[in-house]
Amino acid sequence: QGIKINLSHLYKDSFVNPAVSTDPLRHTNYLTSSANYTYDRHYSFSALYNYDLETKKKKSLSFGFLYKKRCWDFGIKYSENNRPILTQNGESSIYDKYIYITIILKPFMQPSKNSSFITYKLPNSNTK
């Protein structure tokens, strides 16, 4: 039982030589956060949020739960991922949205943090 919270911040301005690049967004300023809450030996909940402070865009988001039993685990998680793309009009982003369903049969499978039995990609409704 307990709560785990992770926060980190990355700032770096030396990835691009400023004498060569005229790009005003040559800095990296990134915030990552995650939280995990274990309610009891059966239930656990998780959340993740990543944000680019330089471009003011959400990079990823996810939240879900996992139910654990002696012989099997079941979980469901919603996840969004901001995938940058290059278009004729410049840079744009696509927000991929997924629902992950996890079923782990412990006698046959090894549980891991990123194992998903079923993945369903939600349709994209917009491009930003």
DRENMARTI-533244 format. One record per residue: x, y, z of N, C-alpha, C, O, CB in turn. Coordinates in steps of 0.05 Angstrom, whole numbers, plus 5000, padded with zeros to 4 digits. Glycine has a CB too. Layout:
DRENMARTI-533244
+--------+---------+------+---------+----------+-------+--------+---------+------+--------+---------+------+---------+----------+-------+
! n.east ! n.north ! n.up ! ca.east ! ca.north ! ca.up ! c.east ! c.north ! c.up ! o.east ! o.north ! o.up ! cb.east ! cb.north ! cb.up !
+--------+---------+------+---------+----------+-------+--------+---------+------+--------+---------+------+---------+----------+-------+
!      X !       Y !    Z !       X !        Y !     Z !      X !       Y !    Z !      X !       Y !    Z !       X !        Y !     Z !
...
+--------+---------+------+---------+----------+-------+--------+---------+------+--------+---------+------+---------+----------+-------+
END
This chain:
DRENMARTI-533244
+--------+---------+------+---------+----------+-------+--------+---------+------+--------+---------+------+---------+----------+-------+
! n.east ! n.north ! n.up ! ca.east ! ca.north ! ca.up ! c.east ! c.north ! c.up ! o.east ! o.north ! o.up ! cb.east ! cb.north ! cb.up !
+--------+---------+------+---------+----------+-------+--------+---------+------+--------+---------+------+---------+----------+-------+
!   5017 !    4976 ! 5000 !    5000 !     5000 !  5000 !   5018 !    5025 ! 5000 !   5038 !    5025 ! 5013 !    4981 !     5000 !  5024 !
!   5010 !    5045 ! 4985 !    5025 !     5069 !  4985 !   5023 !    5084 ! 4959 !   5011 !    5075 ! 4940 !    5053 !     5064 !  4991 !
!   5034 !    5108 ! 4959 !    5035 !     5125 !  4936 !   5063 !    5130 ! 4927 !   5081 !    5135 ! 4944 !    5020 !     5153 !  4942 !
!   5068 !    5128 ! 4901 !    5094 !     5135 !  4890 !   5089 !    5158 ! 4870 !   5073 !    5155 ! 4852 !    5108 !     5111 !  4876 !
!   5104 !    5180 ! 4873 !    5102 !     5203 !  4855 !   5129 !    5209 ! 4844 !   5149 !    5211 ! 4859 !    5090 !     5228 !  4870 !
!   5131 !    5211 ! 4818 !    5156 !     5218 !  4805 !   5152 !    5244 ! 4789 !   5133 !    5246 ! 4773 !    5166 !     5195 !  4786 !
!   5169 !    5264 ! 4793 !    5169 !     5289 !  4778 !   5197 !    5294 ! 4768 !   5216 !    5290 ! 4783 !    5159 !     5312 !  4796 !
!   5199 !    5302 ! 4744 !    5225 !     5310 !  4733 !   5222 !    5333 ! 4714 !   5201 !    5336 ! 4701 !    5239 !     5286 !  4720 !
!   5243 !    5348 ! 4711 !    5244 !     5371 !  4693 !   5270 !    5370 ! 4678 !   5291 !    5366 ! 4690 !    5240 !     5397 !  4709 !
!   5269 !    5374 ! 4652 !    5293 !     5376 !  4635 !   5294 !    5403 ! 4621 !   5275 !    5411 ! 4608 !    5293 !     5353 !  4614 !
!   5316 !    5417 ! 4625 !    5321 !     5441 !  4610 !   5348 !    5440 ! 4598 !   5368 !    5435 ! 4612 !    5318 !     5467 !  4629 !
!   5350 !    5443 ! 4572 !    5376 !     5443 !  4559 !   5374 !    5462 ! 4535 !   5355 !    5462 ! 4520 !    5383 !     5414 !  4549 !
!   5395 !    5478 ! 4532 !    5395 !     5497 !  4510 !   5419 !    5494 ! 4492 !   5426 !    5512 ! 4476 !    5394 !     5525 !  4520 !
!   5433 !    5471 ! 4493 !    5457 !     5468 !  4477 !   5454 !    5445 ! 4456 !   5474 !    5436 ! 4446 !    5480 !     5462 !  4495 !
!   5429 !    5437 ! 4450 !    5426 !     5416 !  4430 !   5432 !    5427 ! 4402 !   5441 !    5412 ! 4385 !    5397 !     5405 !  4431 !
!   5426 !    5452 ! 4397 !    5431 !     5465 !  4371 !   5449 !    5488 ! 4375 !   5447 !    5504 ! 4394 !    5404 !     5474 !  4359 !
!   5468 !    5491 ! 4356 !    5486 !     5513 !  4357 !   5471 !    5539 ! 4350 !   5461 !    5542 ! 4328 !    5510 !     5509 !  4337 !
!   5469 !    5558 ! 4369 !    5453 !     5583 !  4363 !   5465 !    5600 ! 4341 !   5451 !    5616 ! 4329 !    5451 !     5599 !  4388 !
!   5491 !    5597 ! 4335 !    5503 !     5612 !  4313 !   5494 !    5602 ! 4286 !   5494 !    5616 ! 4266 !    5533 !     5612 !  4315 !
!   5486 !    5576 ! 4285 !    5478 !     5564 !  4259 !   5447 !    5564 ! 4256 !   5437 !    5569 ! 4234 !    5488 !     5535 !  4258 !
!   5433 !    5560 ! 4278 !    5404 !     5557 !  4277 !   5390 !    5584 ! 4283 !   5398 !    5598 ! 4301 !    5394 !     5535 !  4296 !
!   5369 !    5589 ! 4268 !    5352 !     5613 !  4273 !   5326 !    5604 ! 4286 !   5308 !    5620 ! 4289 !    5347 !     5629 !  4247 !
!   5324 !    5579 ! 4292 !    5299 !     5568 !  4304 !   5295 !    5579 ! 4332 !   5313 !    5574 ! 4350 !    5300 !     5537 !  4304 !
!   5274 !    5593 ! 4338 !    5269 !     5604 !  4365 !   5263 !    5582 ! 4386 !   5265 !    5587 ! 4410 !    5247 !     5624 !  4365 !
!   5256 !    5558 ! 4376 !    5250 !     5536 !  4395 !   5273 !    5516 ! 4396 !   5269 !    5492 ! 4396 !    5224 !     5522 !  4385 !
!   5297 !    5526 ! 4398 !    5320 !     5509 !  4399 !   5326 !    5498 ! 4428 !   5344 !    5482 ! 4432 !    5345 !     5523 !  4389 !
!   5311 !    5508 ! 4447 !    5314 !     5499 !  4475 !   5296 !    5475 ! 4480 !   5275 !    5471 ! 4467 !    5307 !     5522 !  4494 !
!   5303 !    5459 ! 4499 !    5287 !     5437 !  4509 !   5279 !    5444 ! 4537 !   5296 !    5449 ! 4554 !    5301 !     5409 !  4507 !
!   5253 !    5444 ! 4542 !    5242 !     5450 !  4569 !   5218 !    5431 ! 4573 !   5196 !    5437 ! 4563 !    5234 !     5480 !  4571 !
!   5223 !    5410 ! 4587 !    5204 !     5387 !  4588 !   5198 !    5379 ! 4616 !   5216 !    5377 ! 4633 !    5216 !     5363 !  4572 !
!   5173 !    5373 ! 4622 !    5164 !     5365 !  4648 !   5151 !    5337 ! 4646 !   5134 !    5333 ! 4629 !    5144 !     5385 !  4661 !
!   5160 !    5319 ! 4663 !    5148 !     5292 !  4664 !   5138 !    5286 ! 4692 !   5150 !    5295 ! 4712 !    5168 !     5270 !  4655 !
!   5116 !    5272 ! 4694 !    5105 !     5265 !  4720 !   5090 !    5239 ! 4718 !   5078 !    5232 ! 4698 !    5086 !     5288 !  4731 !
!   5091 !    5224 ! 4740 !    5076 !     5199 !  4742 !   5069 !    5194 ! 4771 !   5082 !    5203 ! 4789 !    5092 !     5175 !  4730 !
!   5047 !    5180 ! 4775 !    5038 !     5173 !  4802 !   5026 !    5145 ! 4801 !   5012 !    5137 ! 4782 !    5016 !     5194 !  4812 !
!   5033 !    5130 ! 4821 !    5023 !     5103 !  4825 !   5012 !    5100 ! 4853 !   5025 !    5108 ! 4872 !    5044 !     5081 !  4819 !
!   4988 !    5090 ! 4855 !    4975 !     5086 !  4881 !   4967 !    5057 ! 4884 !   4952 !    5047 ! 4868 !    4951 !     5105 !  4884 !
!   4978 !    5044 ! 4904 !    4970 !     5016 !  4910 !   4951 !    5017 ! 4933 !   4958 !    5023 ! 4956 !    4996 !     4999 !  4917 !
!   4926 !    5011 ! 4927 !    4905 !     5012 !  4948 !   4907 !    4989 ! 4967 !   4907 !    4993 ! 4992 !    4877 !     5012 !  4934 !
!   4910 !    4965 ! 4957 !    4914 !     4942 !  4973 !   4928 !    4921 ! 4956 !   4938 !    4928 ! 4935 !    4887 !     4930 !  4985 !
!   4929 !    4896 ! 4964 !    4944 !     4877 !  4948 !   4930 !    4869 ! 4922 !   4942 !    4856 ! 4905 !    4949 !     4852 !  4965 !
!   4905 !    4878 ! 4919 !    4890 !     4872 !  4894 !   4889 !    4895 ! 4875 !   4891 !    4891 ! 4851 !    4863 !     4863 !  4902 !
!   4886 !    4919 ! 4884 !    4881 !     4942 !  4867 !   4904 !    4962 ! 4867 !   4916 !    4969 ! 4887 !    4856 !     4957 !  4876 !
!   4912 !    4970 ! 4842 !    4931 !     4992 !  4839 !   4923 !    5010 ! 4816 !   4910 !    5001 ! 4797 !    4960 !     4980 !  4834 !
!   4929 !    5035 ! 4819 !    4921 !     5056 !  4800 !   4946 !    5071 ! 4791 !   4965 !    5074 ! 4806 !    4900 !     5075 !  4812 !
!   4946 !    5080 ! 4766 !    4970 !     5094 !  4756 !   4961 !    5117 ! 4738 !   4940 !    5117 ! 4726 !    4989 !     5075 !  4741 !
!   4978 !    5138 ! 4737 !    4974 !     5161 !  4719 !   5000 !    5172 ! 4710 !   5020 !    5170 ! 4725 !    4957 !     5183 !  4734 !
!   5001 !    5183 ! 4686 !    5025 !     5194 !  4675 !   5018 !    5219 ! 4659 !   4997 !    5219 ! 4645 !    5041 !     5174 !  4657 !
!   5034 !    5240 ! 4661 !    5030 !     5265 !  4645 !   5056 !    5277 ! 4638 !   5073 !    5282 ! 4655 !    5012 !     5285 !  4661 !
!   5061 !    5282 ! 4612 !    5085 !     5294 !  4602 !   5078 !    5319 ! 4586 !   5059 !    5318 ! 4570 !    5102 !     5274 !  4585 !
!   5093 !    5340 ! 4591 !    5086 !     5366 !  4579 !   5111 !    5380 ! 4570 !   5131 !    5381 ! 4584 !    5071 !     5384 !  4600 !
!   5110 !    5392 ! 4546 !    5132 !     5407 !  4535 !   5127 !    5436 ! 4541 !   5109 !    5449 ! 4530 !    5135 !     5403 !  4504 !
!   5143 !    5447 ! 4560 !    5139 !     5475 !  4569 !   5147 !    5495 ! 4547 !   5137 !    5518 ! 4547 !    5155 !     5480 !  4594 !
!   5165 !    5488 ! 4530 !    5174 !     5506 !  4509 !   5153 !    5511 ! 4487 !   5148 !    5533 ! 4479 !    5200 !     5495 !  4496 !
!   5140 !    5489 ! 4478 !    5120 !     5492 !  4457 !   5092 !    5493 ! 4468 !   5073 !    5498 ! 4453 !    5122 !     5468 !  4438 !
!   5089 !    5490 ! 4495 !    5063 !     5491 !  4508 !   5044 !    5470 ! 4498 !   5020 !    5475 ! 4493 !    5050 !     5519 !  4505 !
!   5055 !    5445 ! 4495 !    5038 !     5423 !  4484 !   5040 !    5399 ! 4503 !   5061 !    5393 ! 4514 !    5047 !     5415 !  4456 !
!   5018 !    5386 ! 4506 !    5017 !     5360 !  4521 !   5030 !    5339 ! 4503 !   5023 !    5337 ! 4480 !    4988 !     5352 !  4529 !
!   5049 !    5324 ! 4515 !    5063 !     5304 !  4500 !   5050 !    5276 ! 4504 !   5048 !    5261 ! 4485 !    5092 !     5303 !  4507 !
!   5043 !    5270 ! 4528 !    5030 !     5244 !  4533 !   5014 !    5245 ! 4559 !   5020 !    5261 ! 4577 !    5050 !     5221 !  4534 !
!   4994 !    5227 ! 4560 !    4976 !     5225 !  4583 !   4967 !    5196 ! 4584 !   4961 !    5184 ! 4564 !    4952 !     5245 !  4581 !
!   4966 !    5185 ! 4608 !    4954 !     5159 !  4611 !   4945 !    5155 ! 4640 !   4956 !    5167 ! 4659 !    4974 !     5137 !  4603 !
!   4924 !    5139 ! 4643 !    4915 !     5132 !  4669 !   4900 !    5105 ! 4667 !   4889 !    5098 ! 4647 !    4896 !     5154 !  4681 !
!   4901 !    5090 ! 4689 !    4889 !     5063 !  4689 !   4890 !    5050 ! 4716 !   4900 !    5061 ! 4735 !    4901 !     5046 !  4668 !
!   4881 !    5025 ! 4716 !    4882 !     5009 !  4741 !   4889 !    4981 ! 4734 !   4887 !    4972 ! 4711 !    4854 !     5011 !  4756 !
!   4898 !    4966 ! 4755 !    4905 !     4938 !  4752 !   4893 !    4923 ! 4776 !   4897 !    4931 ! 4799 !    4935 !     4934 !  4750 !
!   4879 !    4901 ! 4770 !    4868 !     4884 !  4791 !   4884 !    4858 ! 4791 !   4886 !    4844 ! 4771 !    4837 !     4879 !  4787 !
!   4895 !    4851 ! 4814 !    4913 !     4828 !  4816 !   4899 !    4806 ! 4833 !   4889 !    4812 ! 4855 !    4940 !     4836 !  4828 !
!   4900 !    4782 ! 4823 !    4892 !     4758 !  4838 !   4916 !    4739 ! 4839 !   4937 !    4744 ! 4828 !    4867 !     4745 !  4826 !
!   4912 !    4717 ! 4853 !    4934 !     4698 !  4856 !   4944 !    4687 ! 4829 !   4968 !    4684 ! 4824 !    4925 !     4675 !  4874 !
!   4925 !    4680 ! 4811 !    4932 !     4666 !  4786 !   4929 !    4684 ! 4761 !   4938 !    4677 ! 4740 !    4915 !     4642 !  4782 !
!   4917 !    4708 ! 4764 !    4914 !     4725 !  4741 !   4912 !    4754 ! 4749 !   4906 !    4760 ! 4772 !    4889 !     4717 !  4726 !
!   4918 !    4772 ! 4730 !    4915 !     4801 !  4733 !   4898 !    4811 ! 4710 !   4897 !    4800 ! 4688 !    4943 !     4815 !  4732 !
!   4883 !    4832 ! 4716 !    4867 !     4845 !  4696 !   4870 !    4876 ! 4699 !   4869 !    4886 ! 4721 !    4837 !     4837 !  4698 !
!   4875 !    4889 ! 4676 !    4878 !     4918 !  4678 !   4867 !    4932 ! 4653 !   4864 !    4919 ! 4632 !    4907 !     4926 !  4682 !
!   4861 !    4957 ! 4656 !    4853 !     4974 !  4633 !   4866 !    5001 ! 4636 !   4868 !    5012 ! 4658 !    4822 !     4976 !  4632 !
!   4875 !    5012 ! 4613 !    4889 !     5037 !  4614 !   4882 !    5053 ! 4589 !   4881 !    5043 ! 4567 !    4920 !     5033 !  4615 !
!   4877 !    5079 ! 4593 !    4873 !     5098 !  4571 !   4899 !    5113 ! 4567 !   4912 !    5122 ! 4587 !    4849 !     5117 !  4577 !
!   4907 !    5117 ! 4542 !    4933 !     5130 !  4537 !   4931 !    5148 ! 4513 !   4918 !    5141 ! 4493 !    4955 !     5109 !  4533 !
!   4943 !    5172 ! 4514 !    4945 !     5191 !  4492 !   4975 !    5196 ! 4487 !   4991 !    5198 ! 4506 !    4930 !     5217 !  4498 !
!   4982 !    5199 ! 4462 !    5009 !     5205 !  4455 !   5009 !    5226 ! 4433 !   4997 !    5222 ! 4412 !    5025 !     5179 !  4446 !
!   5024 !    5248 ! 4437 !    5026 !     5269 !  4417 !   5049 !    5262 ! 4398 !   5072 !    5262 ! 4406 !    5030 !     5297 !  4431 !
!   5042 !    5256 ! 4374 !    5062 !     5248 !  4354 !   5066 !    5271 ! 4334 !   5047 !    5277 ! 4319 !    5053 !     5222 !  4339 !
!   5089 !    5283 ! 4334 !    5094 !     5305 !  4315 !   5097 !    5295 ! 4287 !   5108 !    5274 ! 4282 !    5119 !     5321 !  4323 !
!   5085 !    5310 ! 4268 !    5088 !     5304 !  4240 !   5095 !    5329 ! 4225 !   5091 !    5351 ! 4234 !    5061 !     5291 !  4228 !
!   5107 !    5326 ! 4201 !    5114 !     5349 !  4185 !   5095 !    5350 ! 4161 !   5092 !    5331 ! 4146 !    5144 !     5347 !  4175 !
!   5082 !    5373 ! 4158 !    5063 !     5376 !  4136 !   5073 !    5399 ! 4118 !   5093 !    5411 ! 4123 !    5034 !     5383 !  4147 !
!   5058 !    5403 ! 4096 !    5066 !     5425 !  4078 !   5063 !    5452 ! 4091 !   5077 !    5471 ! 4084 !    5048 !     5424 !  4053 !
!   5045 !    5454 ! 4111 !    5041 !     5480 !  4126 !   5060 !    5483 ! 4150 !   5058 !    5502 ! 4164 !    5012 !     5482 !  4135 !
!   5078 !    5464 ! 4154 !    5096 !     5465 !  4176 !   5092 !    5442 ! 4195 !   5082 !    5421 ! 4187 !    5093 !     5491 !  4191 !
!   5100 !    5446 ! 4219 !    5099 !     5424 !  4239 !   5070 !    5422 ! 4250 !   5057 !    5443 ! 4254 !    5119 !     5429 !  4262 !
!   5061 !    5398 ! 4255 !    5035 !     5393 !  4266 !   5037 !    5369 ! 4284 !   5058 !    5357 ! 4287 !    5014 !     5388 !  4243 !
!   5015 !    5361 ! 4297 !    5015 !     5339 !  4315 !   4990 !    5322 ! 4311 !   4968 !    5332 ! 4304 !    5017 !     5348 !  4344 !
!   4993 !    5297 ! 4317 !    4970 !     5278 !  4317 !   4970 !    5266 ! 4345 !   4990 !    5257 ! 4355 !    4973 !     5256 !  4295 !
!   4947 !    5267 ! 4358 !    4943 !     5255 !  4384 !   4932 !    5227 ! 4381 !   4908 !    5223 ! 4376 !    4924 !     5273 !  4402 !
!   4950 !    5207 ! 4383 !    4941 !     5179 !  4382 !   4929 !    5173 ! 4409 !   4940 !    5179 ! 4430 !    4965 !     5160 !  4376 !
!   4906 !    5160 ! 4408 !    4891 !     5152 !  4433 !   4887 !    5122 ! 4433 !   4878 !    5110 ! 4413 !    4864 !     5167 !  4435 !
!   4894 !    5109 ! 4455 !    4893 !     5080 !  4457 !   4878 !    5072 ! 4482 !   4878 !    5087 ! 4502 !    4920 !     5068 !  4456 !
!   4866 !    5049 ! 4481 !    4856 !     5035 !  4505 !   4871 !    5008 ! 4506 !   4869 !    4993 ! 4487 !    4824 !     5032 !  4505 !
!   4884 !    5004 ! 4528 !    4899 !     4979 !  4532 !   4884 !    4962 ! 4552 !   4877 !    4971 ! 4574 !    4928 !     4985 !  4541 !
!   4880 !    4937 ! 4545 !    4868 !     4917 !  4563 !   4890 !    4896 ! 4569 !   4901 !    4884 ! 4550 !    4842 !     4905 !  4551 !
!   4895 !    4892 ! 4594 !    4916 !     4873 !  4602 !   4903 !    4849 ! 4616 !   4888 !    4853 ! 4635 !    4936 !     4887 !  4621 !
!   4909 !    4826 ! 4607 !    4901 !     4801 !  4620 !   4926 !    4784 ! 4622 !   4939 !    4777 ! 4602 !    4878 !     4786 !  4604 !
!   4934 !    4778 ! 4647 !    4958 !     4762 !  4651 !   4949 !    4736 ! 4666 !   4939 !    4737 ! 4688 !    4979 !     4778 !  4668 !
!   4954 !    4714 ! 4654 !    4950 !     4688 !  4666 !   4977 !    4679 ! 4677 !   4994 !    4670 ! 4662 !    4938 !     4667 !  4645 !
!   4981 !    4682 ! 4703 !    5007 !     4679 !  4715 !   5021 !    4652 ! 4711 !   5045 !    4651 ! 4709 !    5005 !     4684 !  4744 !
!   5006 !    4630 ! 4710 !    5021 !     4605 !  4704 !   5033 !    4604 ! 4676 !   5052 !    4589 ! 4672 !    5002 !     4581 !  4707 !
!   5023 !    4620 ! 4657 !    5033 !     4619 !  4630 !   5048 !    4644 ! 4621 !   5063 !    4643 ! 4602 !    5009 !     4615 !  4611 !
!   5044 !    4666 ! 4635 !    5055 !     4692 !  4626 !   5070 !    4705 ! 4649 !   5064 !    4700 ! 4673 !    5033 !     4711 !  4616 !
!   5090 !    4722 ! 4642 !    5104 !     4737 !  4662 !   5092 !    4765 ! 4663 !   5091 !    4779 ! 4643 !    5134 !     4739 !  4656 !
!   5083 !    4775 ! 4687 !    5072 !     4802 !  4688 !   5095 !    4822 ! 4685 !   5117 !    4819 ! 4695 !    5058 !     4807 !  4715 !
!   5089 !    4843 ! 4669 !    5108 !     4865 !  4666 !   5092 !    4891 ! 4664 !   5068 !    4891 ! 4659 !    5126 !     4862 !  4641 !
!   5105 !    4913 ! 4668 !    5092 !     4939 !  4670 !   5078 !    4946 ! 4643 !   5056 !    4958 ! 4644 !    5111 !     4961 !  4677 !
!   5090 !    4939 ! 4621 !    5079 !     4948 !  4595 !   5067 !    4926 ! 4579 !   5063 !    4928 ! 4555 !    5101 !     4960 !  4579 !
!   5059 !    4903 ! 4591 !    5047 !     4882 !  4576 !   5017 !    4887 ! 4573 !   5003 !    4892 ! 4593 !    5052 !     4855 !  4590 !
!   5008 !    4885 ! 4549 !    4979 !     4888 !  4543 !   4970 !    4865 ! 4525 !   4984 !    4858 ! 4506 !    4974 !     4916 !  4529 !
!   4948 !    4854 ! 4532 !    4937 !     4832 !  4517 !   4922 !    4842 ! 4493 !   4924 !    4831 ! 4471 !    4919 !     4815 !  4534 !
!   4906 !    4864 ! 4496 !    4890 !     4875 !  4475 !   4895 !    4905 ! 4474 !   4895 !    4918 ! 4495 !    4859 !     4869 !  4480 !
!   4899 !    4915 ! 4450 !    4903 !     4944 !  4446 !   4882 !    4954 ! 4426 !   4880 !    4942 ! 4405 !    4932 !     4951 !  4437 !
!   4868 !    4975 ! 4432 !    4849 !     4986 !  4414 !   4856 !    5016 ! 4410 !   4856 !    5032 ! 4428 !    4820 !     4984 !  4425 !
!   4861 !    5023 ! 4384 !    4868 !     5050 !  4378 !   4842 !    5065 ! 4372 !   4827 !    5057 ! 4354 !    4888 !     5052 !  4354 !
!   4837 !    5087 ! 4386 !    4814 !     5103 !  4382 !   4818 !    5119 ! 4356 !   4840 !    5127 ! 4350 !    4808 !     5122 !  4406 !
!   4797 !    5125 ! 4341 !    4800 !     5140 !  4316 !   4808 !    5169 ! 4322 !   4799 !    5181 ! 4341 !    4774 !     5139 !  4300 !
!   4825 !    5179 ! 4304 !    4833 !     5207 !  4306 !   4810 !    5225 ! 4296 !   4800 !    5221 ! 4274 !    4859 !     5213 !  4290 !
!   4804 !    5245 ! 4312 !    4782 !     5263 !  4303 !   4793 !    5290 ! 4295 !   4779 !    5306 ! 4283 !    4762 !     5267 !  4326 !
!   4819 !    5296 ! 4302 !    4829 !     5322 !  4296 !   4859 !    5321 ! 4293 !   4872 !    5303 ! 4304 !    4822 !     5343 !  4317 !
!   4870 !    5340 ! 4278 !    4899 !     5344 !  4275 !   4904 !    5372 ! 4284 !   4892 !    5391 ! 4274 !    4909 !     5339 !  4246 !
!   4923 !    5376 ! 4303 !    4929 !     5402 !  4313 !   4955 !    5412 ! 4302 !   4964 !    5435 ! 4308 !    4930 !     5403 !  4344 !
+--------+---------+------+---------+----------+-------+--------+---------+------+--------+---------+------+---------+----------+-------+
END
